[in-house]
Amino acid sequence: MTTQPTWHRLGIAAELQKTPLQQIRIGELVIALSFRDGQFGAISGVCNHVGGPLGEGTLSKEDYVVCPWHSWHFHRLTGLARPGIPSAVPVYETKIENGDLFLNLAAVTERKHAPHPHHPLTREVKREPGPLRIVGISTTAMNQAFPRYSTSQDLLQVALAGAAESGAESKYIDLNALNFKHCEGYYSKSAGACTWPCTITQMDATDQLDQVYEAIVFWADVVLISTSIRWGAPSSLYFKMIERMNCIQNQITIADRVLIQNKVAGFVITGGQDNIQAVAGQMMMFFGELGFHLPQFPFIAHSRGWSAEDMENNIAYVKTNDDLRAGAVALTERCLQLAGGLVACEAAGSIERGGRKAH
Ligand code: FES
């Protein structure tokens, strides 16, 4: 770039150098100003990833500015990403005159994005034609090498088997078999730091929660979730999954974009002891917040009560109880019936949710 310098006074150099890294705004321009080893550095304060505030990050030992949102690195003097990554943020010149620090408002280098293909989950969300589709997600945790019988998983599979009789396609996801990370709480840093697709999914090719995102956002008309009851709550795996669904809910508040359209959720809840209603309430609330519809009688459940500690009898009961099995199939039918109506009339091209916005 050969534009004439336009020097802008930032302030007293001796004051500015007291802060190793700071974000400075000059009108629309945002600068990450750093000072180390007697030298100021000025690079764009806008991260190449999704615009995180670089100047609010940290300085690494190697002189990289580390973005506070998802830890991308840019060198504080050259603006370059780490070796091997062809990405860079603009660099700005500084000078000191009469004890004041000045910045040339014209960048001396350009922003450069590393080429990378769009993640498949970034595609347009629309229903592909075809028969109704139902996915069942079992959230019971167990030893994968030596799986045990699970009452919730069993009833979920009975429910899915009922889909074939209705002419629907079904898919089963054993969450316990997927390798996926906990939500890192990016949203807690800033609403904009929680991205769709989830930043973890985008940055870690080994993370397998993309299978759940594919199924519930794109593929399925009906989502059936099964859980055990653990200390009066859904399973820990269930919570690990739904925390990673912040990115779906968050699109509503930060981008006014409802990813879940015309879809139905139902629940299978079993536990040796009690608290079915509280577990169901928690699950209905969460999936309602994502934008799912609920059928009449949106869950089936089984529990033998607080004093029933003879779990082997609980297993025998579920395995042989025709009412529970018929209830599982009926839940599938109710969900599919509602989904069929929604798909047929394509009820909502856009949904005004209102009430809450991140910005
Ligand atoms: S790493 Fe900077 S916005 Fe994601």
Residues whose N, C-alpha, C, O or C-beta is under 5 A from the ligand:
A	BS01	FES	C47 H49 V50 G51 G52 C67 W69 H70 S71 W72
